[in-house]
């Protein structure tokens, strides 16, 4: 299966934004790509992160495909392992891999978005890291650009590398205006040098990205140019 796994250094770090932009840009390049959100908590009916990605890429899918794109959904907005326990369910990594393989029968490329960071528990004995191992996709790390990101990003890199996973690179996502300066510039240089991974680029702040149903075609040129630059070195 060809794909990417989008993880983050924390929750609320911009994984959904990056995943959706990657999906839209990859499809714009003529590759028949699809999203998968293996586990989502905080659901009330539909799956917010999946809906965001589908809207960004202007995709419409049937109910069966939608279910494969979101194999585990839970109402409580908490860690997946706890949400599953509250629902009387145990998350099975094999089922998520089957869902990805089902999608891969129809689509050329899969963009998988994790829940939180690499050590988020899916059960009392398996982590998101175990899912990443099972899927074996190259990993893109989403990080914030500002203070604190060096420690969190290098810890994520070390964890992924210790498990032998392929790290495609790091992408910074700006969640607030004015988040670029000398500190952010040095953060990127330091992470690239110390972590020995490419920093692929930065998604600039854009108010339109806060829309729950964004459209790639409506985004400003700086955002489109940034994701184009990020995808180029991935060799997709």
ZAGU-671809 format. One line per field, with one value per residue: residue in three letters; x, y, z of N, C-alpha, C in turn. Coordinates in pm, 1 decimal. Example, Ala and Ser with C-alpha at 12.3 -4.5 7.8 and 13.67 -1.06 7.14 Angstrom:
residuo = (ALA:SER)
nx = (1319.0:1285.0)
ny = (-569.0:-225.0)
nz = (780.0:708.0)
cax = (1230.0:1367.0)
cay = (-450.0:-106.0)
caz = (780.0:714.0)
cx = (1320.0:1290.0)
cy = (-330.0:3.0)
cz = (780.0:787.0)
END
This chain:
residuo = (UNK:UNK:UNK:UNK:UNK:UNK:UNK:UNK:UNK:UNK:UNK:UNK:UNK:UNK:UNK:UNK:UNK:UNK:UNK:UNK:UNK:UNK:UNK:UNK:UNK:UNK:UNK:UNK:UNK:UNK:UNK:UNK:UNK:UNK:UNK:UNK:UNK:UNK:UNK:UNK:UNK:UNK:UNK:UNK:UNK:UNK:UNK:UNK:UNK:UNK:UNK:UNK:UNK:UNK:UNK:UNK:UNK:UNK:UNK:UNK:UNK:UNK:UNK:UNK:UNK:UNK:UNK:UNK:UNK:UNK:UNK:UNK:UNK:UNK:UNK:UNK:UNK:UNK:UNK:UNK:UNK:UNK:UNK:UNK:UNK:UNK:UNK:UNK:UNK:UNK:UNK:UNK:UNK:UNK:UNK:UNK:UNK:UNK:UNK:UNK:UNK:UNK:UNK:UNK:UNK:UNK:UNK:UNK:UNK:UNK:UNK:UNK:UNK:UNK:UNK:UNK:UNK:UNK:UNK:UNK:UNK:UNK:UNK:UNK:UNK:UNK:UNK:UNK:UNK:UNK:UNK:UNK:UNK:UNK:UNK:UNK:UNK:UNK:UNK:UNK:UNK:UNK:UNK:UNK:UNK:UNK:UNK:UNK:UNK:UNK:UNK:UNK:UNK:UNK:UNK:UNK:UNK:UNK:UNK:UNK:UNK:UNK:UNK:UNK:UNK:UNK:UNK:UNK:UNK:UNK:UNK:UNK:UNK:UNK:UNK:UNK:UNK:UNK:UNK:UNK:UNK:UNK:UNK:UNK:UNK:UNK:UNK:UNK:UNK:UNK:UNK:UNK:UNK:UNK:UNK:UNK:UNK:UNK:UNK:UNK:UNK:UNK:UNK:UNK:UNK:UNK:UNK:UNK:UNK:UNK:UNK:UNK:UNK:UNK:UNK:UNK:UNK:UNK:UNK:UNK:UNK:UNK:UNK:UNK:UNK:UNK:UNK:UNK:UNK:UNK:UNK:UNK:UNK:UNK:UNK:UNK)
nx = (84.4:58.4:129.8:100.5:165.4:31.5:142.5:168.6:330.0:181.2:-159.6:-406.5:-233.0:-228.1:-253.0:-480.3:-529.2:-288.7:-300.0:-531.7:-461.0:-241.6:-370.7:-545.1:-361.3:-211.5:-409.9:-468.5:-252.7:-313.9:-321.9:-500.3:-610.8:-692.9:-836.5:-779.4:-898.7:-809.0:-890.5:-1119.9:-1207.7:-1456.3:-1678.1:-1990.5:-2207.9:-2115.7:-1767.6:-1545.7:-1271.5:-1230.1:-1438.3:-1347.5:-1115.1:-1225.3:-1388.1:-1195.4:-1060.1:-1261.6:-1417.5:-1660.6:-1808.6:-1948.5:-2155.4:-2039.8:-1769.8:-1705.9:-1728.1:-1513.1:-1311.0:-1315.5:-1279.7:-1300.6:-1491.2:-1577.3:-1783.4:-1706.5:-1475.4:-1185.0:-882.9:-816.5:-807.4:-944.4:-1192.3:-1277.9:-1295.2:-1502.7:-1707.2:-1728.6:-1568.9:-1288.1:-1014.1:-889.9:-599.7:-554.5:-799.2:-804.5:-595.7:-698.6:-909.4:-762.9:-638.3:-861.9:-946.3:-723.3:-762.4:-920.9:-817.4:-514.8:-336.0:-294.0:-376.1:-313.2:-433.8:-324.0:-424.7:-366.4:-36.2:255.2:266.2:12.8:-229.8:-403.0:-517.3:-490.2:-252.7:-146.8:-15.2:-45.5:185.6:220.0:20.1:120.6:347.0:225.4:95.5:305.3:365.3:554.5:635.4:505.1:575.8:384.1:422.6:429.7:548.8:677.8:812.0:920.6:889.9:1120.1:1206.5:974.4:947.6:1194.8:1185.9:972.4:1082.4:1297.3:1158.7:1015.1:1228.2:1362.5:1194.2:1230.1:1091.1:1017.3:1092.0:952.5:966.5:940.4:676.6:578.9:296.1:123.0:-82.4:-169.4:-168.9:134.2:344.1:607.6:951.6:1280.9:1320.2:1153.8:1266.8:1521.8:1445.5:1356.8:1596.5:1753.5:1609.3:1624.7:1902.1:1984.6:1795.5:1829.8:1654.5:1455.2:1319.2:1028.5:873.5:657.5:322.7:154.0:-25.0:-373.6:-690.9:-902.6:-855.7:-962.8:-1223.5:-1474.4:-1543.2:-1348.6:-1227.4:-1000.5:-954.8:-1025.2:-832.4:-571.5:-287.9:-29.4:-66.4:-129.6:103.6:283.6:208.9:251.1:528.5:598.2:509.8:661.5:936.7:867.5:838.1:612.8)
ny = (-119.5:218.5:521.5:784.8:852.0:1072.1:1222.0:1382.5:1617.5:1658.7:1688.2:1874.0:2008.8:2060.1:1849.6:1762.7:1972.8:1966.2:1701.3:1713.8:1911.3:1788.5:1566.6:1697.3:1829.0:1615.8:1481.0:1683.2:1662.6:1455.1:1203.4:932.5:959.4:889.1:966.7:840.8:808.6:644.4:619.6:810.4:1030.9:1209.8:1232.4:1316.1:1182.9:1237.8:1224.5:1452.4:1519.3:1361.4:1454.8:1713.2:1670.3:1546.5:1752.6:1949.6:1830.9:1818.1:1584.0:1327.1:1050.9:716.9:557.3:315.3:339.6:561.9:454.6:276.9:459.7:561.0:367.0:334.8:508.4:729.3:874.8:1015.6:1277.8:1199.2:1013.8:754.6:485.1:500.0:600.1:386.2:183.7:287.5:257.4:-12.1:-149.7:-294.3:-161.6:-276.6:-320.4:-468.7:-455.5:-191.7:-187.7:-358.8:-197.2:9.3:-136.4:-213.7:32.7:81.1:-87.2:50.0:305.3:484.3:589.1:647.1:869.1:880.4:984.7:1018.9:989.8:1234.0:1208.7:992.9:813.1:784.9:592.6:313.4:100.8:-82.9:-204.5:-142.9:108.7:414.2:410.6:138.7:93.3:248.1:101.3:-127.6:-36.8:69.2:302.6:581.8:846.9:1164.0:1430.9:1652.0:1973.5:2247.0:2578.7:2736.3:2822.0:2552.1:2353.6:2223.3:2030.5:1860.6:1775.0:1650.8:1442.5:1296.3:1225.0:1063.7:852.2:740.8:669.0:482.7:271.6:198.3:322.5:494.8:824.2:1080.2:1353.8:1679.9:1905.7:2234.9:2391.3:2684.6:2816.3:3058.2:3409.8:3579.8:3405.7:3363.1:3415.4:3500.1:3303.7:3090.1:3034.3:2944.9:2723.9:2544.5:2500.7:2385.9:2151.4:2012.8:1975.0:1848.4:1642.7:1517.0:1497.7:1597.3:1925.2:1997.0:2218.6:2504.2:2558.8:2845.8:3077.1:3085.0:3207.9:3085.6:2817.7:2741.9:2690.1:2445.6:2309.6:2338.2:2456.6:2361.2:2500.6:2757.1:2862.3:3093.0:3203.5:3182.8:2961.8:2749.7:2746.5:2674.3:2410.0:2283.4:2303.7:2144.5:1887.8:1825.9:1720.0:1470.8:1275.6:1155.8)
nz = (0.0:-86.7:77.9:329.4:671.7:895.4:1173.1:1499.0:1725.3:1942.2:2062.1:1877.7:1708.0:1441.8:1266.6:1122.8:945.0:794.3:692.8:534.3:346.4:222.5:108.5:-73.4:-242.1:-344.8:-486.9:-667.0:-828.2:-985.9:-876.4:-753.5:-459.3:-113.5:209.0:544.5:868.0:1120.4:1391.6:1573.1:1825.4:2018.5:1855.1:1713.8:1555.9:1244.3:1130.1:1230.1:1151.6:926.2:761.7:720.5:567.3:338.6:242.3:186.8:-26.3:-207.6:-224.1:-258.4:-107.9:-84.0:171.3:254.0:181.6:334.4:590.5:587.7:581.4:832.5:1063.1:1345.3:1570.5:1833.2:2086.5:2334.7:2405.9:2443.7:2525.9:2285.8:2386.8:2629.5:2551.1:2395.2:2588.9:2745.5:2568.1:2557.8:2379.3:2210.2:2053.1:1751.5:1588.1:1357.9:1225.9:1145.8:966.5:773.7:685.5:564.4:360.8:217.2:115.8:-40.0:-251.2:-422.2:-435.7:-522.6:-339.7:8.2:267.2:590.8:901.6:1225.4:1575.6:1801.4:1936.6:1879.2:2091.2:2188.1:2348.8:2210.6:2320.0:2630.7:2585.8:2338.3:2123.8:1925.9:1781.1:1730.7:1542.8:1336.0:1275.0:1176.3:944.5:799.7:654.5:528.7:756.6:832.7:1035.4:1222.3:1356.3:1592.0:1522.7:1715.1:2046.0:2245.3:2064.6:1976.3:2168.2:2184.7:1919.6:1861.2:2046.3:1940.8:1693.0:1778.8:1900.1:1683.9:1518.1:1675.7:1655.4:1401.4:1195.8:888.9:846.1:680.0:697.4:860.3:924.2:986.7:1130.9:1136.1:1373.6:1455.6:1368.2:1267.4:1348.3:1276.5:1299.3:1422.8:1619.5:1544.1:1296.5:1372.7:1523.2:1325.0:1183.8:1385.9:1455.1:1213.9:1190.8:1434.1:1461.4:1224.2:1004.5:722.5:720.6:586.0:530.9:602.4:692.7:644.5:861.7:816.0:805.8:677.5:697.9:933.3:889.0:909.0:679.0:452.8:129.9:-108.7:-347.0:-283.2:-121.5:-18.0:-217.3:-79.0:97.9:-75.6:-228.8:-30.7:42.1:-197.8:-221.0:-3.9:-76.9:-302.9:-245.0:-146.7:-330.1:-444.6)
cax = (0.0:129.8:63.2:172.2:99.8:52.0:136.7:198.3:404.3:81.9:-293.2:-436.9:-108.7:-246.6:-248.3:-594.4:-503.1:-183.3:-349.6:-627.3:-387.0:-165.0:-466.4:-592.6:-251.0:-178.9:-516.4:-453.6:-146.4:-365.0:-312.2:-629.2:-577.9:-804.7:-799.2:-830.9:-883.7:-832.0:-970.1:-1158.1:-1292.4:-1528.7:-1769.5:-2134.7:-2259.8:-2009.1:-1629.5:-1502.4:-1143.7:-1250.7:-1521.4:-1260.2:-1029.5:-1308.1:-1428.4:-1077.0:-1028.0:-1384.3:-1451.2:-1785.5:-1796.9:-2068.7:-2151.7:-1947.3:-1634.3:-1692.0:-1704.7:-1376.0:-1221.9:-1323.5:-1321.1:-1334.2:-1535.2:-1631.2:-1840.3:-1629.4:-1355.1:-1075.0:-788.4:-886.7:-820.9:-1047.7:-1319.8:-1315.2:-1337.9:-1633.9:-1804.5:-1726.8:-1505.4:-1142.2:-963.2:-809.8:-514.5:-574.6:-919.0:-769.0:-512.6:-792.5:-979.4:-669.1:-621.3:-986.7:-938.8:-614.4:-811.6:-986.6:-736.9:-371.3:-254.4:-370.6:-324.8:-366.3:-413.2:-328.7:-490.8:-263.0:101.7:292.0:247.1:-127.6:-272.5:-524.3:-569.0:-398.9:-127.6:-99.4:-10.1:-50.6:311.0:198.5:-56.9:213.3:428.9:143.8:67.7:436.6:374.3:645.7:569.6:525.5:551.0:329.4:470.9:412.0:677.6:733.5:883.4:885.1:878.4:1243.2:1200.8:865.3:971.9:1308.5:1139.3:893.1:1177.3:1372.4:1067.6:989.6:1352.2:1394.7:1107.1:1266.0:996.9:1071.8:1043.7:960.1:1003.8:865.3:606.5:524.0:165.2:98.6:-222.5:-198.8:-93.6:259.7:419.9:739.0:1054.5:1412.9:1310.8:1095.9:1365.9:1626.5:1383.9:1359.3:1736.4:1800.0:1542.8:1680.4:2041.5:1994.5:1709.8:1872.9:1539.3:1424.9:1204.3:970.8:817.4:565.3:191.3:130.9:-157.1:-479.8:-819.1:-992.8:-828.3:-1045.2:-1356.1:-1489.4:-1560.4:-1268.7:-1213.8:-863.1:-955.1:-1049.6:-724.0:-481.3:-168.3:79.2:-94.6:-118.6:245.8:352.5:184.5:317.0:670.0:610.6:486.7:764.6:1044.9:817.4:852.9:486.3)
cay = (0.0:345.0:621.0:861.1:858.5:1205.4:1224.1:1514.2:1621.8:1679.6:1701.4:2011.3:2064.5:2091.7:1727.2:1756.4:2071.2:1915.0:1581.5:1755.5:1982.2:1687.4:1491.3:1781.0:1855.2:1489.7:1457.9:1784.7:1614.8:1345.5:1074.9:896.4:942.0:888.7:981.6:749.5:849.4:512.9:631.3:948.6:1050.4:1336.9:1229.7:1321.9:1157.1:1226.7:1226.5:1588.2:1526.2:1302.6:1547.9:1825.7:1625.9:1523.7:1884.1:2015.2:1767.3:1815.3:1443.4:1270.8:905.1:649.4:522.4:204.6:394.3:649.6:367.8:226.4:572.2:591.6:238.7:343.9:641.4:728.1:1004.1:1093.3:1345.0:1160.3:922.5:643.2:364.0:524.0:609.9:250.2:113.1:340.0:204.7:-157.5:-195.7:-292.9:-123.0:-382.6:-264.9:-547.5:-404.8:-64.5:-223.2:-411.4:-81.8:76.3:-222.6:-204.9:158.1:70.3:-160.7:147.8:426.9:464.3:644.0:668.5:965.8:839.6:1081.4:959.6:1061.5:1281.5:1176.4:853.7:728.1:783.0:452.4:265.7:6.1:-87.5:-270.6:-100.0:252.2:457.9:364.6:2.5:107.9:298.9:-13.3:-220.6:21.8:84.4:420.8:687.2:932.5:1308.7:1483.9:1786.8:2040.0:2392.0:2640.4:2820.9:2777.9:2419.8:2254.5:2145.8:1914.1:1770.2:1718.1:1558.4:1322.4:1219.9:1168.1:955.0:738.8:679.5:609.3:365.4:164.0:168.5:380.3:588.2:959.9:1156.5:1490.5:1758.5:2022.9:2324.1:2449.4:2805.8:2824.5:3198.1:3501.0:3633.4:3301.9:3339.8:3510.5:3437.5:3183.3:2985.1:2999.8:2863.3:2596.0:2457.8:2464.6:2297.6:2021.4:1946.3:1936.6:1752.9:1527.7:1454.3:1476.0:1720.3:2010.2:2009.7:2351.2:2559.9:2603.8:2975.0:3098.3:3122.2:3200.1:2994.7:2679.7:2714.1:2651.0:2299.3:2256.1:2424.5:2416.9:2386.2:2598.9:2891.1:2901.8:3194.2:3153.6:3138.1:2828.1:2656.2:2738.4:2603.1:2265.4:2238.1:2289.4:2032.6:1760.5:1801.3:1626.9:1341.4:1178.9:1083.4)
caz = (0.0:-88.0:160.2:430.8:802.5:951.6:1319.0:1554.8:1850.9:2047.3:2006.6:1838.7:1655.4:1300.2:1184.7:1032.0:839.9:706.8:624.3:431.3:241.7:149.2:27.4:-183.5:-334.5:-412.2:-585.1:-772.0:-916.7:-1067.5:-806.5:-693.0:-318.0:-19.2:349.4:646.0:1008.0:1181.3:1513.9:1604.3:1943.0:2014.4:1739.8:1737.2:1423.1:1146.3:1178.1:1193.3:1081.2:794.3:685.8:685.3:457.6:219.9:191.4:130.5:-154.1:-288.1:-245.6:-208.1:-103.7:-35.0:313.6:276.5:174.2:450.7:706.1:577.9:609.4:976.0:1120.7:1487.9:1613.5:1969.6:2125.0:2433.5:2355.5:2532.6:2462.4:2219.9:2469.5:2729.7:2479.5:2356.3:2710.6:2784.5:2472.6:2564.0:2255.6:2207.7:1921.3:1690.8:1483.0:1235.7:1158.4:1082.7:851.2:674.2:629.4:474.1:243.8:141.1:41.3:-137.6:-367.7:-509.3:-444.5:-544.4:-231.7:131.0:364.7:722.0:1010.0:1357.9:1684.6:1892.6:1902.6:1851.8:2208.3:2231.7:2358.7:2145.9:2418.5:2745.2:2548.8:2207.0:2102.1:1786.3:1721.9:1681.4:1419.3:1235.0:1236.7:1098.8:814.0:734.1:570.2:573.4:854.2:833.6:1170.1:1230.3:1477.5:1598.0:1490.3:1820.0:2165.1:2295.5:1956.8:1958.5:2256.7:2146.4:1787.2:1869.2:2116.4:1844.1:1597.0:1843.7:1919.9:1552.9:1468.4:1757.3:1607.4:1264.0:1099.9:791.3:869.5:555.3:729.3:958.1:871.7:1087.8:1099.5:1215.0:1415.3:1487.2:1280.7:1318.3:1417.8:1217.0:1339.7:1435.4:1703.5:1461.4:1194.0:1435.4:1559.8:1206.8:1157.4:1493.6:1441.3:1096.0:1216.2:1545.1:1433.2:1097.7:917.3:649.0:751.0:452.5:511.7:701.2:647.7:709.9:919.5:721.7:875.8:606.1:740.0:1052.3:841.2:916.9:543.8:365.4:-10.2:-152.9:-455.5:-228.5:-32.0:-74.3:-285.0:10.7:151.6:-187.9:-262.1:77.8:35.9:-320.3:-185.3:90.9:-145.1:-404.7:-207.5:-98.6:-438.8:-463.7)
cx = (87.9:55.3:158.7:93.7:135.0:34.2:170.0:277.8:310.5:-55.5:-318.7:-319.7:-119.3:-242.4:-360.9:-576.3:-399.9:-231.1:-441.4:-556.8:-304.9:-256.4:-508.4:-483.5:-213.1:-283.6:-507.9:-348.6:-187.6:-353.4:-443.1:-605.3:-702.3:-753.3:-846.5:-800.0:-912.5:-912.8:-993.9:-1245.0:-1359.4:-1624.0:-1913.9:-2202.4:-2146.0:-1871.5:-1565.7:-1373.9:-1154.9:-1332.8:-1438.7:-1174.9:-1108.8:-1351.9:-1310.8:-1045.7:-1148.1:-1422.5:-1588.0:-1774.1:-1926.9:-2049.1:-2051.3:-1802.0:-1606.5:-1660.7:-1564.1:-1274.7:-1220.5:-1368.6:-1359.6:-1368.5:-1602.5:-1679.0:-1755.7:-1501.8:-1239.4:-981.3:-862.1:-907.0:-932.5:-1185.3:-1370.1:-1364.9:-1476.1:-1744.4:-1811.6:-1666.0:-1354.5:-1096.0:-866.2:-730.3:-534.4:-694.9:-889.7:-682.0:-600.7:-867.8:-890.4:-648.7:-745.9:-987.3:-834.2:-654.5:-876.3:-898.7:-588.5:-287.1:-344.0:-299.9:-391.8:-332.9:-428.7:-408.2:-384.5:-123.7:127.5:265.9:106.7:-174.9:-402.7:-594.6:-470.6:-265.1:-74.6:-112.7:-31.2:74.7:296.8:116.0:33.2:305.2:351.3:116.7:194.4:441.5:488.0:568.4:606.1:485.3:499.1:372.6:433.8:548.1:749.8:800.7:830.3:886.5:1003.7:1237.4:1096.1:892.6:1086.4:1271.4:1057.8:983.4:1250.5:1283.9:1041.5:1113.4:1388.0:1309.7:1130.5:1172.1:1064.7:1010.0:1063.7:1000.0:911.6:801.2:554.1:391.2:141.6:-50.0:-264.8:-119.1:35.9:347.0:556.7:834.5:1185.4:1409.7:1259.9:1193.9:1475.4:1571.4:1391.1:1500.6:1785.6:1739.6:1601.1:1821.4:2052.2:1914.8:1747.9:1754.0:1512.3:1306.0:1145.4:912.6:722.8:434.7:162.5:-8.9:-255.0:-613.2:-914.0:-971.5:-904.9:-1187.9:-1368.2:-1510.0:-1481.1:-1266.7:-1075.3:-857.3:-972.7:-935.4:-632.7:-352.6:-58.1:58.4:-76.8:28.1:322.8:331.8:244.9:465.5:692.5:600.1:601.6:872.6:997.8:822.0:729.2:452.5)
cy = (124.4:446.3:698.3:852.4:994.3:1198.1:1364.2:1504.5:1638.5:1673.7:1847.8:2083.6:2101.8:1971.2:1723.8:1853.1:2016.8:1793.7:1619.2:1826.6:1884.7:1608.0:1571.0:1804.7:1729.3:1458.4:1559.5:1741.9:1491.6:1208.2:1049.5:859.5:949.8:909.1:863.2:808.8:723.9:516.0:778.4:948.2:1187.2:1346.1:1239.5:1306.4:1136.7:1240.9:1358.2:1593.9:1469.3:1395.6:1667.0:1788.8:1607.0:1655.9:1954.2:1961.8:1758.7:1672.0:1410.4:1118.9:845.2:605.5:411.5:253.2:482.8:567.2:311.0:335.5:611.3:466.8:242.6:488.2:630.5:868.4:1079.4:1152.8:1320.0:1066.5:803.1:521.1:379.3:533.1:471.2:170.7:158.1:287.8:52.8:-221.5:-199.7:-262.9:-229.7:-323.6:-338.9:-497.5:-273.7:-88.5:-277.2:-297.0:-8.4:-5.2:-222.4:-78.1:149.3:-10.8:-65.5:270.0:394.5:498.3:675.4:770.6:935.3:944.6:1012.9:1043.4:1104.1:1246.1:1027.6:759.8:734.1:638.0:424.8:162.5:7.7:-151.1:-230.2:50.8:285.2:414.3:223.7:2.5:154.7:187.1:-108.2:-168.1:40.7:197.3:510.9:788.2:1079.1:1359.3:1626.6:1849.2:2187.0:2457.2:2704.7:2750.5:2643.6:2312.3:2170.2:2017.9:1813.6:1701.3:1617.9:1430.8:1233.7:1151.9:1049.2:831.8:665.8:605.6:483.4:245.4:133.4:224.8:484.2:726.2:1041.0:1301.1:1553.4:1876.7:2104.5:2381.1:2567.0:2817.6:2967.2:3288.0:3546.6:3533.3:3274.3:3452.6:3436.5:3310.7:3066.1:2939.2:2910.7:2728.2:2497.5:2410.2:2362.8:2158.4:1944.1:1895.2:1828.2:1626.6:1452.1:1408.9:1605.3:1794.8:2048.9:2147.2:2390.6:2598.5:2735.7:2985.4:3143.3:3101.8:3101.5:2849.0:2642.4:2675.8:2499.0:2231.8:2342.9:2371.7:2457.6:2497.6:2741.3:2942.1:3004.1:3132.3:3109.9:2997.9:2723.6:2637.5:2659.4:2452.9:2205.7:2212.3:2169.3:1898.1:1726.1:1702.8:1490.3:1234.2:1096.1:1077.2)
cz = (0.0:-2.9:247.7:560.4:862.4:1102.6:1367.4:1683.0:1969.7:1982.3:1973.4:1775.7:1507.7:1208.9:1081.9:915.9:741.8:627.5:508.3:315.5:157.4:56.4:-95.6:-287.6:-412.1:-519.0:-699.6:-873.6:-997.0:-1004.7:-731.9:-546.3:-231.3:122.8:433.1:783.2:1089.2:1310.7:1542.2:1728.3:1932.2:1896.3:1786.3:1601.5:1324.6:1211.1:1137.1:1111.5:940.1:705.8:637.1:564.1:328.9:157.8:124.3:-9.0:-248.2:-324.8:-187.4:-215.7:-52.4:109.7:343.4:275.8:295.0:575.9:705.4:610.1:757.1:1051.2:1268.6:1523.6:1749.8:2007.0:2227.5:2374.2:2451.6:2456.5:2401.5:2308.3:2572.2:2664.1:2439.4:2476.4:2754.7:2692.7:2474.8:2441.5:2276.3:2065.8:1872.1:1574.3:1351.6:1157.0:1086.5:959.7:739.0:606.3:529.4:346.7:155.6:56.3:-69.7:-261.1:-469.1:-534.4:-456.9:-422.9:-112.6:220.0:498.6:826.8:1144.6:1456.5:1784.6:1843.2:1894.6:1970.2:2266.0:2235.6:2284.8:2234.2:2535.5:2708.8:2411.3:2191.1:1954.3:1712.4:1664.2:1552.0:1306.0:1184.8:1146.0:957.7:731.1:632.1:617.8:658.8:832.4:971.7:1159.7:1362.1:1475.9:1573.7:1607.4:1935.9:2215.7:2189.1:1939.2:2040.6:2209.5:2013.6:1790.4:1944.2:2022.4:1741.8:1657.1:1861.2:1788.8:1502.6:1546.7:1718.0:1459.6:1158.6:1011.4:813.7:742.2:580.3:831.7:887.2:989.6:1039.2:1193.0:1247.3:1449.4:1393.2:1347.4:1389.8:1355.2:1254.3:1358.0:1520.0:1618.6:1352.5:1252.2:1479.5:1444.3:1177.0:1259.0:1481.2:1323.5:1122.9:1322.4:1516.2:1308.3:1012.9:841.1:709.2:615.8:425.0:622.9:633.8:718.3:766.6:811.9:791.5:809.5:646.6:866.9:1015.9:849.1:782.1:445.7:221.8:-58.3:-257.3:-405.3:-140.6:-98.0:-128.6:-188.2:67.2:42.5:-226.6:-156.8:68.3:-90.6:-292.1:-94.3:19.8:-241.8:-362.2:-160.5:-206.5:-464.5:-613.1)
END
